[in-house]
Amino acid sequence: MLTIKCSGCKRKLWKYRKTGPGQVLRCHKSRITRKIESLEKDGRIMCPCGQVVGIDQGGFYKMISRAFIFTGTKDTS
Ligand SMILES: [Zn+2]
């Protein structure tokens, strides 16, 4: 499980169950297990501090790599 955080203020935004290797380029909505402090506005998902961290693409958020960091481990199954 990964915890996605804002790169600007380090707030926790949501918990994400990532599968497979590689970078976090997208966050599929079905694998977001818990929203913490994220806000959705105008087709974007953002931190309460105002930083936009992703663009709503329907089934997933296209992530803006410089706008977030993550902690935790990727699921290997
Ligand atoms: Zn922030």
N, CA, C, O and the ligand as a Tripos MOL2 file, in Angstrom:
@<TRIPOS>MOLECULE
protein
  309   307    78     0     0
PROTEIN
NO_CHARGES

@<TRIPOS>ATOM
      1 N           0.8430   -1.1940    0.0000 N.3       1 MET1
      2 CA          0.0000    0.0000    0.0000 C.3       1 MET1
      3 C           0.8780    1.2430    0.0000 C.2       1 MET1
      4 O           1.8430    1.3350    0.7580 O.2       1 MET1
      5 N           0.5350    2.1880   -0.8510 N.am      2 LEU2
      6 CA          1.2620    3.4470   -0.8940 C.3       2 LEU2
      7 C           0.4240    4.5510   -0.2650 C.2       2 LEU2
      8 O          -0.8030    4.5550   -0.3640 O.2       2 LEU2
      9 N           1.0990    5.4710    0.3720 N.am      3 THR3
     10 CA          0.4550    6.7020    0.8030 C.3       3 THR3
     11 C           0.9630    7.8090   -0.1150 C.2       3 THR3
     12 O           2.1560    8.1080   -0.1460 O.2       3 THR3
     13 N           0.0460    8.4070   -0.8560 N.am      4 ILE4
     14 CA          0.3820    9.4990   -1.7750 C.3       4 ILE4
     15 C           0.3440   10.8040   -0.9860 C.2       4 ILE4
     16 O          -0.6250   11.0970   -0.2860 O.2       4 ILE4
     17 N           1.4150   11.5800   -1.1130 N.am      5 LYS5
     18 CA          1.5120   12.8400   -0.3750 C.3       5 LYS5
     19 C           1.8160   13.9780   -1.3300 C.2       5 LYS5
     20 O           2.4030   13.7830   -2.3940 O.2       5 LYS5
     21 N           1.4080   15.1610   -0.9310 N.am      6 CYS6
     22 CA          1.7470   16.3740   -1.6650 C.3       6 CYS6
     23 C           3.2500   16.6450   -1.5380 C.2       6 CYS6
     24 O           3.8110   16.5500   -0.4460 O.2       6 CYS6
     25 N           3.8920   16.9810   -2.6530 N.am      7 SER7
     26 CA          5.3300   17.2720   -2.5840 C.3       7 SER7
     27 C           5.5940   18.6490   -1.9860 C.2       7 SER7
     28 O           6.7070   18.9360   -1.5450 O.2       7 SER7
     29 N           4.5780   19.4950   -1.9710 N.am      8 GLY8
     30 CA          4.7700   20.8400   -1.4540 C.3       8 GLY8
     31 C           4.6590   20.9100    0.0570 C.2       8 GLY8
     32 O           5.5650   21.4090    0.7250 O.2       8 GLY8
     33 N           3.5540   20.4110    0.6020 N.am      9 CYS9
     34 CA          3.3030   20.5750    2.0310 C.3       9 CYS9
     35 C           3.3640   19.2640    2.8000 C.2       9 CYS9
     36 O           3.2670   19.2560    4.0270 O.2       9 CYS9
     37 N           3.5240   18.1540    2.0810 N.am     10 LYS10
     38 CA          3.6790   16.8180    2.6750 C.3      10 LYS10
     39 C           2.4020   16.2760    3.3270 C.2      10 LYS10
     40 O           2.4560   15.3050    4.0810 O.2      10 LYS10
     41 N           1.2690   16.8940    3.0400 N.am     11 ARG11
     42 CA          0.0160   16.3280    3.5270 C.3      11 ARG11
     43 C          -0.2220   14.9600    2.8940 C.2      11 ARG11
     44 O           0.1640   14.7160    1.7510 O.2      11 ARG11
     45 N          -0.8560   14.0830    3.6450 N.am     12 LYS12
     46 CA         -1.2780   12.8000    3.0940 C.3      12 LYS12
     47 C          -2.5550   13.0120    2.2930 C.2      12 LYS12
     48 O          -3.5140   13.6060    2.7860 O.2      12 LYS12
     49 N          -2.5620   12.5240    1.0550 N.am     13 LEU13
     50 CA         -3.7000   12.7750    0.1650 C.3      13 LEU13
     51 C          -4.6140   11.5660    0.0560 C.2      13 LEU13
     52 O          -5.8240   11.6790    0.2550 O.2      13 LEU13
     53 N          -4.0440   10.4110   -0.2590 N.am     14 TRP14
     54 CA         -4.8500    9.1920   -0.2990 C.3      14 TRP14
     55 C          -3.9590    7.9690   -0.2220 C.2      14 TRP14
     56 O          -2.7410    8.0270   -0.3960 O.2      14 TRP14
     57 N          -4.6380    6.8450    0.0510 N.am     15 LYS15
     58 CA         -3.9750    5.5410    0.0870 C.3      15 LYS15
     59 C          -4.2430    4.8460   -1.2370 C.2      15 LYS15
     60 O          -5.3520    4.8840   -1.7690 O.2      15 LYS15
     61 N          -3.2060    4.2130   -1.7520 N.am     16 TYR16
     62 CA         -3.3180    3.6320   -3.0810 C.3      16 TYR16
     63 C          -2.7110    2.2350   -3.1100 C.2      16 TYR16
     64 O          -1.6130    2.0000   -2.6060 O.2      16 TYR16
     65 N          -3.4550    1.3220   -3.7100 N.am     17 ARG17
     66 CA         -2.9670   -0.0480   -3.8520 C.3      17 ARG17
     67 C          -2.3750   -0.1860   -5.2460 C.2      17 ARG17
     68 O          -3.0910   -0.4250   -6.2190 O.2      17 ARG17
     69 N          -1.0560   -0.0330   -5.3300 N.am     18 LYS18
     70 CA         -0.3930   -0.1160   -6.6260 C.3      18 LYS18
     71 C          -0.0300   -1.5510   -6.9260 C.2      18 LYS18
     72 O           0.4510   -2.2810   -6.0600 O.2      18 LYS18
     73 N          -0.2670   -1.9490   -8.1670 N.am     19 THR19
     74 CA          0.1550   -3.2690   -8.6020 C.3      19 THR19
     75 C           1.1890   -3.0950   -9.7110 C.2      19 THR19
     76 O           1.1480   -2.1270  -10.4700 O.2      19 THR19
     77 N           2.0980   -4.0340   -9.7900 N.am     20 GLY20
     78 CA          3.0890   -4.0200  -10.8630 C.3      20 GLY20
     79 C           4.2360   -3.0690  -10.5800 C.2      20 GLY20
     80 O           4.1730   -2.2520   -9.6610 O.2      20 GLY20
     81 N           5.2830   -3.1840  -11.3810 N.am     21 PRO21
     82 CA          6.4940   -2.3870  -11.1800 C.3      21 PRO21
     83 C           6.3630   -1.0020  -11.7830 C.2      21 PRO21
     84 O           5.3830   -0.6880  -12.4580 O.2      21 PRO21
     85 N           7.3490   -0.1970  -11.5310 N.am     22 GLY22
     86 CA          7.4470    1.0810  -12.2320 C.3      22 GLY22
     87 C           6.9410    2.2650  -11.4500 C.2      22 GLY22
     88 O           6.5540    2.1650  -10.2860 O.2      22 GLY22
     89 N           6.9590    3.3830  -12.1290 N.am     23 GLN23
     90 CA          6.5830    4.6490  -11.5270 C.3      23 GLN23
     91 C           5.0660    4.7280  -11.3230 C.2      23 GLN23
     92 O           4.2930    3.9910  -11.9350 O.2      23 GLN23
     93 N           4.6810    5.6320  -10.4570 N.am     24 VAL24
     94 CA          3.2630    5.9380  -10.2830 C.3      24 VAL24
     95 C           2.9170    7.0480  -11.2830 C.2      24 VAL24
     96 O           3.0750    8.2360  -10.9990 O.2      24 VAL24
     97 N           2.4420    6.6270  -12.4540 N.am     25 LEU25
     98 CA          2.0710    7.5920  -13.4930 C.3      25 LEU25
     99 C           0.5830    7.8740  -13.4710 C.2      25 LEU25
    100 O           0.1190    8.9560  -13.8290 O.2      25 LEU25
    101 N          -0.1480    6.8580  -13.0360 N.am     26 ARG26
    102 CA         -1.6030    6.9600  -12.9520 C.3      26 ARG26
    103 C          -2.0360    6.3870  -11.6150 C.2      26 ARG26
    104 O          -1.3820    5.5040  -11.0590 O.2      26 ARG26
    105 N          -3.1400    6.8980  -11.1130 N.am     27 CYS27
    106 CA         -3.7850    6.2780   -9.9600 C.3      27 CYS27
    107 C          -5.1870    5.8810  -10.3830 C.2      27 CYS27
    108 O          -6.0440    6.7300  -10.6290 O.2      27 CYS27
    109 N          -5.4030    4.5860  -10.4630 N.am     28 HIS28
    110 CA         -6.7260    4.0960  -10.8270 C.3      28 HIS28
    111 C          -7.6740    4.2660   -9.6440 C.2      28 HIS28
    112 O          -7.3620    3.8930   -8.5130 O.2      28 HIS28
    113 N          -8.8220    4.8310   -9.9330 N.am     29 LYS29
    114 CA         -9.7620    5.1530   -8.8490 C.3      29 LYS29
    115 C         -10.1920    3.9190   -8.0740 C.2      29 LYS29
    116 O         -10.4210    3.9800   -6.8660 O.2      29 LYS29
    117 N         -10.2990    2.7970   -8.7780 N.am     30 SER30
    118 CA        -10.7530    1.5790   -8.1100 C.3      30 SER30
    119 C          -9.7240    1.0620   -7.1080 C.2      30 SER30
    120 O         -10.0440    0.2290   -6.2600 O.2      30 SER30
    121 N          -8.4930    1.5560   -7.2050 N.am     31 ARG31
    122 CA         -7.4490    1.0850   -6.2830 C.3      31 ARG31
    123 C          -7.1050    2.1170   -5.2150 C.2      31 ARG31
    124 O          -6.2020    1.9040   -4.4050 O.2      31 ARG31
    125 N          -7.8160    3.2190   -5.2170 N.am     32 ILE32
    126 CA         -7.6610    4.1840   -4.1210 C.3      32 ILE32
    127 C          -8.5220    3.6680   -2.9780 C.2      32 ILE32
    128 O          -9.7480    3.6260   -3.0770 O.2      32 ILE32
    129 N          -7.8730    3.2800   -1.9090 N.am     33 THR33
    130 CA         -8.6180    2.6400   -0.8270 C.3      33 THR33
    131 C          -9.1660    3.6420    0.1710 C.2      33 THR33
    132 O         -10.1630    3.3760    0.8430 O.2      33 THR33
    133 N          -8.5200    4.7880    0.2680 N.am     34 ARG34
    134 CA         -9.0270    5.7790    1.2150 C.3      34 ARG34
    135 C          -8.5630    7.1590    0.7980 C.2      34 ARG34
    136 O          -7.3680    7.3840    0.6050 O.2      34 ARG34
    137 N          -9.4920    8.0780    0.6570 N.am     35 LYS35
    138 CA         -9.1560    9.4770    0.4190 C.3      35 LYS35
    139 C          -8.9210   10.1190    1.7790 C.2      35 LYS35
    140 O          -9.6970    9.9090    2.7110 O.2      35 LYS35
    141 N          -7.8680   10.8890    1.8920 N.am     36 ILE36
    142 CA         -7.5560   11.5090    3.1790 C.3      36 ILE36
    143 C          -7.8430   13.0080    3.0900 C.2      36 ILE36
    144 O          -8.8230   13.4840    3.6630 O.2      36 ILE36
    145 N          -6.9990   13.7540    2.3780 N.am     37 GLU37
    146 CA         -7.2350   15.1940    2.3390 C.3      37 GLU37
    147 C          -7.3700   15.7600    0.9320 C.2      37 GLU37
    148 O          -7.3660   16.9780    0.7560 O.2      37 GLU37
    149 N          -7.4860   14.9080   -0.0590 N.am     38 SER38
    150 CA         -7.5200   15.4130   -1.4260 C.3      38 SER38
    151 C          -8.8550   16.0660   -1.7580 C.2      38 SER38
    152 O          -9.8920   15.7270   -1.1880 O.2      38 SER38
    153 N          -8.8080   17.0000   -2.6830 N.am     39 LEU39
    154 CA         -9.9900   17.7070   -3.1500 C.3      39 LEU39
    155 C         -10.1120   17.5190   -4.6540 C.2      39 LEU39
    156 O          -9.1070   17.4960   -5.3640 O.2      39 LEU39
    157 N         -11.3330   17.3850   -5.1380 N.am     40 GLU40
    158 CA        -11.5500   17.3200   -6.5710 C.3      40 GLU40
    159 C         -12.1890   18.6120   -7.0310 C.2      40 GLU40
    160 O         -13.1780   19.0710   -6.4600 O.2      40 GLU40
    161 N         -11.6110   19.1970   -8.0750 N.am     41 LYS41
    162 CA        -12.1230   20.4640   -8.5610 C.3      41 LYS41
    163 C         -11.7890   20.6170  -10.0390 C.2      41 LYS41
    164 O         -10.6410   20.4330  -10.4430 O.2      41 LYS41
    165 N         -12.7890   20.9520  -10.8410 N.am     42 ASP42
    166 CA        -12.5910   21.2410  -12.2620 C.3      42 ASP42
    167 C         -11.8160   20.1470  -12.9930 C.2      42 ASP42
    168 O         -10.9440   20.4360  -13.8130 O.2      42 ASP42
    169 N         -12.1400   18.8840  -12.6880 N.am     43 GLY43
    170 CA        -11.4850   17.7800  -13.3790 C.3      43 GLY43
    171 C         -10.0650   17.5060  -12.9350 C.2      43 GLY43
    172 O          -9.3220   16.7800  -13.5950 O.2      43 GLY43
    173 N          -9.7020   18.0860  -11.8230 N.am     44 ARG44
    174 CA         -8.3620   17.8550  -11.2990 C.3      44 ARG44
    175 C          -8.4820   17.4010   -9.8560 C.2      44 ARG44
    176 O          -9.4760   17.6690   -9.1820 O.2      44 ARG44
    177 N          -7.4420   16.7060   -9.3950 N.am     45 ILE45
    178 CA         -7.4080   16.3730   -7.9760 C.3      45 ILE45
    179 C          -6.2410   17.1240   -7.3650 C.2      45 ILE45
    180 O          -5.1380   17.1470   -7.9110 O.2      45 ILE45
    181 N          -6.5020   17.7270   -6.2410 N.am     46 MET46
    182 CA         -5.5120   18.6220   -5.6620 C.3      46 MET46
    183 C          -5.4290   18.5060   -4.1550 C.2      46 MET46
    184 O          -6.3180   17.9790   -3.4870 O.2      46 MET46
    185 N          -4.3290   19.0170   -3.6540 N.am     47 CYS47
    186 CA         -4.0840   19.0910   -2.2210 C.3      47 CYS47
    187 C          -4.8150   20.3170   -1.6660 C.2      47 CYS47
    188 O          -5.0250   21.2910   -2.3890 O.2      47 CYS47
    189 N          -5.2030   20.2750   -0.3890 N.am     48 PRO48
    190 CA         -5.8050   21.4840    0.2080 C.3      48 PRO48
    191 C          -4.9120   22.7180    0.1360 C.2      48 PRO48
    192 O          -5.4150   23.8370    0.2440 O.2      48 PRO48
    193 N          -3.6020   22.5480   -0.0440 N.am     49 CYS49
    194 CA         -2.7070   23.7110   -0.1500 C.3      49 CYS49
    195 C          -2.8100   24.3820   -1.5120 C.2      49 CYS49
    196 O          -2.2720   25.4720   -1.7070 O.2      49 CYS49
    197 N          -3.5000   23.7370   -2.4650 N.am     50 GLY50
    198 CA         -3.6870   24.3410   -3.7740 C.3      50 GLY50
    199 C          -2.8780   23.6880   -4.8810 C.2      50 GLY50
    200 O          -3.0840   23.9900   -6.0560 O.2      50 GLY50
    201 N          -1.9760   22.8130   -4.5300 N.am     51 GLN51
    202 CA         -1.1530   22.1590   -5.5490 C.3      51 GLN51
    203 C          -1.9800   21.0860   -6.2690 C.2      51 GLN51
    204 O          -2.5970   20.2350   -5.6270 O.2      51 GLN51
    205 N          -1.9870   21.1330   -7.5840 N.am     52 VAL52
    206 CA         -2.6910   20.1290   -8.3790 C.3      52 VAL52
    207 C          -1.7840   18.9140   -8.5200 C.2      52 VAL52
    208 O          -0.6460   19.0340   -8.9740 O.2      52 VAL52
    209 N          -2.2830   17.7480   -8.1340 N.am     53 VAL53
    210 CA         -1.4440   16.5480   -8.1780 C.3      53 VAL53
    211 C          -1.8380   15.5830   -9.2930 C.2      53 VAL53
    212 O          -1.0670   14.6880   -9.6390 O.2      53 VAL53
    213 N          -3.0410   15.7600   -9.8600 N.am     54 GLY54
    214 CA         -3.4360   14.8440  -10.9230 C.3      54 GLY54
    215 C          -4.6110   15.3920  -11.7120 C.2      54 GLY54
    216 O          -5.3270   16.2900  -11.2700 O.2      54 GLY54
    217 N          -4.7870   14.8120  -12.9150 N.am     55 ILE55
    218 CA         -5.8640   15.2020  -13.8040 C.3      55 ILE55
    219 C          -6.8300   14.0280  -13.9130 C.2      55 ILE55
    220 O          -6.4210   12.8970  -14.1750 O.2      55 ILE55
    221 N          -8.1060   14.3060  -13.7130 N.am     56 ASP56
    222 CA         -9.1250   13.2630  -13.7780 C.3      56 ASP56
    223 C          -9.3190   12.8070  -15.2220 C.2      56 ASP56
    224 O          -9.7020   13.5980  -16.0850 O.2      56 ASP56
    225 N          -9.0540   11.5320  -15.4780 N.am     57 GLN57
    226 CA         -9.1900   10.9770  -16.8260 C.3      57 GLN57
    227 C         -10.3300    9.9720  -16.8960 C.2      57 GLN57
    228 O         -10.3740    9.1460  -17.8080 O.2      57 GLN57
    229 N         -11.2340   10.0340  -15.9600 N.am     58 GLY58
    230 CA        -12.3440    9.0920  -15.9590 C.3      58 GLY58
    231 C         -12.1060    7.9830  -14.9460 C.2      58 GLY58
    232 O         -12.4710    8.1040  -13.7760 O.2      58 GLY58
    233 N         -11.4940    6.9090  -15.4070 N.am     59 GLY59
    234 CA        -11.2380    5.7800  -14.5110 C.3      59 GLY59
    235 C          -9.9870    5.9270  -13.6610 C.2      59 GLY59
    236 O          -9.7630    5.1650  -12.7210 O.2      59 GLY59
    237 N          -9.1810    6.9120  -14.0040 N.am     60 PHE60
    238 CA         -7.9280    7.0930  -13.2640 C.3      60 PHE60
    239 C          -7.5380    8.5650  -13.2420 C.2      60 PHE60
    240 O          -8.0590    9.3900  -13.9920 O.2      60 PHE60
    241 N          -6.5970    8.8550  -12.3480 N.am     61 TYR61
    242 CA         -5.9770   10.1790  -12.3370 C.3      61 TYR61
    243 C          -4.6150   10.0770  -13.0040 C.2      61 TYR61
    244 O          -3.7980    9.2290  -12.6450 O.2      61 TYR61
    245 N          -4.3780   10.9440  -13.9710 N.am     62 LYS62
    246 CA         -3.0550   11.0560  -14.5640 C.3      62 LYS62
    247 C          -2.2320   11.9160  -13.6290 C.2      62 LYS62
    248 O          -2.5450   13.0900  -13.4260 O.2      62 LYS62
    249 N          -1.1890   11.3490  -13.0610 N.am     63 MET63
    250 CA         -0.4700   12.0180  -11.9920 C.3      63 MET63
    251 C           0.5940   12.9820  -12.5260 C.2      63 MET63
    252 O           1.2210   12.7360  -13.5570 O.2      63 MET63
    253 N           0.7740   14.0590  -11.8120 N.am     64 ILE64
    254 CA          1.7980   15.0440  -12.1450 C.3      64 ILE64
    255 C           2.9970   14.7260  -11.2530 C.2      64 ILE64
    256 O           2.9640   14.9460  -10.0420 O.2      64 ILE64
    257 N           4.0500   14.2070  -11.8720 N.am     65 SER65
    258 CA          5.1030   13.5590  -11.0890 C.3      65 SER65
    259 C           5.8070   14.4890  -10.1080 C.2      65 SER65
    260 O           6.2150   14.0570   -9.0300 O.2      65 SER65
    261 N           5.9530   15.7450  -10.4660 N.am     66 ARG66
    262 CA          6.6460   16.6480   -9.5470 C.3      66 ARG66
    263 C           5.7670   17.1160   -8.4000 C.2      66 ARG66
    264 O           6.2520   17.7480   -7.4620 O.2      66 ARG66
    265 N           4.4860   16.8120   -8.4690 N.am     67 ALA67
    266 CA          3.5470   17.3660   -7.4930 C.3      67 ALA67
    267 C           3.2840   16.4460   -6.3050 C.2      67 ALA67
    268 O           2.6200   16.8370   -5.3450 O.2      67 ALA67
    269 N           3.8080   15.2180   -6.3760 N.am     68 PHE68
    270 CA          3.5130   14.3100   -5.2670 C.3      68 PHE68
    271 C           4.7320   13.4340   -4.9630 C.2      68 PHE68
    272 O           5.6390   13.2700   -5.7790 O.2      68 PHE68
    273 N           4.7040   12.8890   -3.7630 N.am     69 ILE69
    274 CA          5.6710   11.8730   -3.3600 C.3      69 ILE69
    275 C           4.8670   10.7300   -2.7730 C.2      69 ILE69
    276 O           3.6670   10.8730   -2.5390 O.2      69 ILE69
    277 N           5.5110    9.5930   -2.5300 N.am     70 PHE70
    278 CA          4.7800    8.5160   -1.8900 C.3      70 PHE70
    279 C           5.6800    7.7670   -0.9260 C.2      70 PHE70
    280 O           6.9040    7.7490   -1.0610 O.2      70 PHE70
    281 N           5.0350    7.1530    0.0470 N.am     71 THR71
    282 CA          5.7230    6.2900    0.9750 C.3      71 THR71
    283 C           5.0010    4.9710    1.0050 C.2      71 THR71
    284 O           3.8480    4.8780    0.5840 O.2      71 THR71
    285 N           5.6750    3.9390    1.5030 N.am     72 GLY72
    286 CA          5.0640    2.6230    1.5660 C.3      72 GLY72
    287 C           5.6390    1.7170    0.5090 C.2      72 GLY72
    288 O           6.6350    2.0400   -0.1380 O.2      72 GLY72
    289 N           4.9990    0.5750    0.3410 N.am     73 THR73
    290 CA          5.5100   -0.4370   -0.5690 C.3      73 THR73
    291 C           4.4730   -0.7820   -1.6110 C.2      73 THR73
    292 O           3.2680   -0.6850   -1.3790 O.2      73 THR73
    293 N           4.9710   -1.1880   -2.7700 N.am     74 LYS74
    294 CA          4.0990   -1.6390   -3.8330 C.3      74 LYS74
    295 C           3.7140   -3.0980   -3.5800 C.2      74 LYS74
    296 O           4.5400   -3.9040   -3.1510 O.2      74 LYS74
    297 N           2.4750   -3.4180   -3.8470 N.am     75 ASP75
    298 CA          2.0390   -4.8140   -3.6990 C.3      75 ASP75
    299 C           2.6510   -5.6300   -4.8280 C.2      75 ASP75
    300 O           2.7040   -5.1760   -5.9710 O.2      75 ASP75
    301 N           3.1070   -6.8160   -4.5120 N.am     76 THR76
    302 CA          3.7850   -7.6150   -5.5270 C.3      76 THR76
    303 C           2.8570   -8.6250   -6.1850 C.2      76 THR76
    304 O           3.2090   -9.2070   -7.2110 O.2      76 THR76
    305 N           1.7090   -8.8380   -5.6280 N.am     77 SER77
    306 CA          0.8160   -9.8640   -6.1880 C.3      77 SER77
    307 C           0.0770   -9.3290   -7.4010 C.2      77 SER77
    308 O          -0.7190  -10.0490   -8.0050 O.2      77 SER77
    309 ZN         -0.0270   20.3770   -0.3630 Zn       78 ZN78
@<TRIPOS>BOND
     1     1     2 1
     2     2     3 1
     3     3     4 2
     4     3     5 am
     5     5     6 1
     6     6     7 1
     7     7     8 2
     8     7     9 am
     9     9    10 1
    10    10    11 1
    11    11    12 2
    12    11    13 am
    13    13    14 1
    14    14    15 1
    15    15    16 2
    16    15    17 am
    17    17    18 1
    18    18    19 1
    19    19    20 2
    20    19    21 am
    21    21    22 1
    22    22    23 1
    23    23    24 2
    24    23    25 am
    25    25    26 1
    26    26    27 1
    27    27    28 2
    28    27    29 am
    29    29    30 1
    30    30    31 1
    31    31    32 2
    32    31    33 am
    33    33    34 1
    34    34    35 1
    35    35    36 2
    36    35    37 am
    37    37    38 1
    38    38    39 1
    39    39    40 2
    40    39    41 am
    41    41    42 1
    42    42    43 1
    43    43    44 2
    44    43    45 am
    45    45    46 1
    46    46    47 1
    47    47    48 2
    48    47    49 am
    49    49    50 1
    50    50    51 1
    51    51    52 2
    52    51    53 am
    53    53    54 1
    54    54    55 1
    55    55    56 2
    56    55    57 am
    57    57    58 1
    58    58    59 1
    59    59    60 2
    60    59    61 am
    61    61    62 1
    62    62    63 1
    63    63    64 2
    64    63    65 am
    65    65    66 1
    66    66    67 1
    67    67    68 2
    68    67    69 am
    69    69    70 1
    70    70    71 1
    71    71    72 2
    72    71    73 am
    73    73    74 1
    74    74    75 1
    75    75    76 2
    76    75    77 am
    77    77    78 1
    78    78    79 1
    79    79    80 2
    80    79    81 am
    81    81    82 1
    82    82    83 1
    83    83    84 2
    84    83    85 am
    85    85    86 1
    86    86    87 1
    87    87    88 2
    88    87    89 am
    89    89    90 1
    90    90    91 1
    91    91    92 2
    92    91    93 am
    93    93    94 1
    94    94    95 1
    95    95    96 2
    96    95    97 am
    97    97    98 1
    98    98    99 1
    99    99   100 2
   100    99   101 am
   101   101   102 1
   102   102   103 1
   103   103   104 2
   104   103   105 am
   105   105   106 1
   106   106   107 1
   107   107   108 2
   108   107   109 am
   109   109   110 1
   110   110   111 1
   111   111   112 2
   112   111   113 am
   113   113   114 1
   114   114   115 1
   115   115   116 2
   116   115   117 am
   117   117   118 1
   118   118   119 1
   119   119   120 2
   120   119   121 am
   121   121   122 1
   122   122   123 1
   123   123   124 2
   124   123   125 am
   125   125   126 1
   126   126   127 1
   127   127   128 2
   128   127   129 am
   129   129   130 1
   130   130   131 1
   131   131   132 2
   132   131   133 am
   133   133   134 1
   134   134   135 1
   135   135   136 2
   136   135   137 am
   137   137   138 1
   138   138   139 1
   139   139   140 2
   140   139   141 am
   141   141   142 1
   142   142   143 1
   143   143   144 2
   144   143   145 am
   145   145   146 1
   146   146   147 1
   147   147   148 2
   148   147   149 am
   149   149   150 1
   150   150   151 1
   151   151   152 2
   152   151   153 am
   153   153   154 1
   154   154   155 1
   155   155   156 2
   156   155   157 am
   157   157   158 1
   158   158   159 1
   159   159   160 2
   160   159   161 am
   161   161   162 1
   162   162   163 1
   163   163   164 2
   164   163   165 am
   165   165   166 1
   166   166   167 1
   167   167   168 2
   168   167   169 am
   169   169   170 1
   170   170   171 1
   171   171   172 2
   172   171   173 am
   173   173   174 1
   174   174   175 1
   175   175   176 2
   176   175   177 am
   177   177   178 1
   178   178   179 1
   179   179   180 2
   180   179   181 am
   181   181   182 1
   182   182   183 1
   183   183   184 2
   184   183   185 am
   185   185   186 1
   186   186   187 1
   187   187   188 2
   188   187   189 am
   189   189   190 1
   190   190   191 1
   191   191   192 2
   192   191   193 am
   193   193   194 1
   194   194   195 1
   195   195   196 2
   196   195   197 am
   197   197   198 1
   198   198   199 1
   199   199   200 2
   200   199   201 am
   201   201   202 1
   202   202   203 1
   203   203   204 2
   204   203   205 am
   205   205   206 1
   206   206   207 1
   207   207   208 2
   208   207   209 am
   209   209   210 1
   210   210   211 1
   211   211   212 2
   212   211   213 am
   213   213   214 1
   214   214   215 1
   215   215   216 2
   216   215   217 am
   217   217   218 1
   218   218   219 1
   219   219   220 2
   220   219   221 am
   221   221   222 1
   222   222   223 1
   223   223   224 2
   224   223   225 am
   225   225   226 1
   226   226   227 1
   227   227   228 2
   228   227   229 am
   229   229   230 1
   230   230   231 1
   231   231   232 2
   232   231   233 am
   233   233   234 1
   234   234   235 1
   235   235   236 2
   236   235   237 am
   237   237   238 1
   238   238   239 1
   239   239   240 2
   240   239   241 am
   241   241   242 1
   242   242   243 1
   243   243   244 2
   244   243   245 am
   245   245   246 1
   246   246   247 1
   247   247   248 2
   248   247   249 am
   249   249   250 1
   250   250   251 1
   251   251   252 2
   252   251   253 am
   253   253   254 1
   254   254   255 1
   255   255   256 2
   256   255   257 am
   257   257   258 1
   258   258   259 1
   259   259   260 2
   260   259   261 am
   261   261   262 1
   262   262   263 1
   263   263   264 2
   264   263   265 am
   265   265   266 1
   266   266   267 1
   267   267   268 2
   268   267   269 am
   269   269   270 1
   270   270   271 1
   271   271   272 2
   272   271   273 am
   273   273   274 1
   274   274   275 1
   275   275   276 2
   276   275   277 am
   277   277   278 1
   278   278   279 1
   279   279   280 2
   280   279   281 am
   281   281   282 1
   282   282   283 1
   283   283   284 2
   284   283   285 am
   285   285   286 1
   286   286   287 1
   287   287   288 2
   288   287   289 am
   289   289   290 1
   290   290   291 1
   291   291   292 2
   292   291   293 am
   293   293   294 1
   294   294   295 1
   295   295   296 2
   296   295   297 am
   297   297   298 1
   298   298   299 1
   299   299   300 2
   300   299   301 am
   301   301   302 1
   302   302   303 1
   303   303   304 2
   304   303   305 am
   305   305   306 1
   306   306   307 1
   307   307   308 2
@<TRIPOS>SUBSTRUCTURE
     1 MET1         2 RESIDUE 1 A MET
     2 LEU2         6 RESIDUE 1 A LEU
     3 THR3        10 RESIDUE 1 A THR
     4 ILE4        14 RESIDUE 1 A ILE
     5 LYS5        18 RESIDUE 1 A LYS
     6 CYS6        22 RESIDUE 1 A CYS
     7 SER7        26 RESIDUE 1 A SER
     8 GLY8        30 RESIDUE 1 A GLY
     9 CYS9        34 RESIDUE 1 A CYS
    10 LYS10       38 RESIDUE 1 A LYS
    11 ARG11       42 RESIDUE 1 A ARG
    12 LYS12       46 RESIDUE 1 A LYS
    13 LEU13       50 RESIDUE 1 A LEU
    14 TRP14       54 RESIDUE 1 A TRP
    15 LYS15       58 RESIDUE 1 A LYS
    16 TYR16       62 RESIDUE 1 A TYR
    17 ARG17       66 RESIDUE 1 A ARG
    18 LYS18       70 RESIDUE 1 A LYS
    19 THR19       74 RESIDUE 1 A THR
    20 GLY20       78 RESIDUE 1 A GLY
    21 PRO21       82 RESIDUE 1 A PRO
    22 GLY22       86 RESIDUE 1 A GLY
    23 GLN23       90 RESIDUE 1 A GLN
    24 VAL24       94 RESIDUE 1 A VAL
    25 LEU25       98 RESIDUE 1 A LEU
    26 ARG26      102 RESIDUE 1 A ARG
    27 CYS27      106 RESIDUE 1 A CYS
    28 HIS28      110 RESIDUE 1 A HIS
    29 LYS29      114 RESIDUE 1 A LYS
    30 SER30      118 RESIDUE 1 A SER
    31 ARG31      122 RESIDUE 1 A ARG
    32 ILE32      126 RESIDUE 1 A ILE
    33 THR33      130 RESIDUE 1 A THR
    34 ARG34      134 RESIDUE 1 A ARG
    35 LYS35      138 RESIDUE 1 A LYS
    36 ILE36      142 RESIDUE 1 A ILE
    37 GLU37      146 RESIDUE 1 A GLU
    38 SER38      150 RESIDUE 1 A SER
    39 LEU39      154 RESIDUE 1 A LEU
    40 GLU40      158 RESIDUE 1 A GLU
    41 LYS41      162 RESIDUE 1 A LYS
    42 ASP42      166 RESIDUE 1 A ASP
    43 GLY43      170 RESIDUE 1 A GLY
    44 ARG44      174 RESIDUE 1 A ARG
    45 ILE45      178 RESIDUE 1 A ILE
    46 MET46      182 RESIDUE 1 A MET
    47 CYS47      186 RESIDUE 1 A CYS
    48 PRO48      190 RESIDUE 1 A PRO
    49 CYS49      194 RESIDUE 1 A CYS
    50 GLY50      198 RESIDUE 1 A GLY
    51 GLN51      202 RESIDUE 1 A GLN
    52 VAL52      206 RESIDUE 1 A VAL
    53 VAL53      210 RESIDUE 1 A VAL
    54 GLY54      214 RESIDUE 1 A GLY
    55 ILE55      218 RESIDUE 1 A ILE
    56 ASP56      222 RESIDUE 1 A ASP
    57 GLN57      226 RESIDUE 1 A GLN
    58 GLY58      230 RESIDUE 1 A GLY
    59 GLY59      234 RESIDUE 1 A GLY
    60 PHE60      238 RESIDUE 1 A PHE
    61 TYR61      242 RESIDUE 1 A TYR
    62 LYS62      246 RESIDUE 1 A LYS
    63 MET63      250 RESIDUE 1 A MET
    64 ILE64      254 RESIDUE 1 A ILE
    65 SER65      258 RESIDUE 1 A SER
    66 ARG66      262 RESIDUE 1 A ARG
    67 ALA67      266 RESIDUE 1 A ALA
    68 PHE68      270 RESIDUE 1 A PHE
    69 ILE69      274 RESIDUE 1 A ILE
    70 PHE70      278 RESIDUE 1 A PHE
    71 THR71      282 RESIDUE 1 A THR
    72 GLY72      286 RESIDUE 1 A GLY
    73 THR73      290 RESIDUE 1 A THR
    74 LYS74      294 RESIDUE 1 A LYS
    75 ASP75      298 RESIDUE 1 A ASP
    76 THR76      302 RESIDUE 1 A THR
    77 SER77      306 RESIDUE 1 A SER
    78 ZN78       309 GROUP 0 **** ****
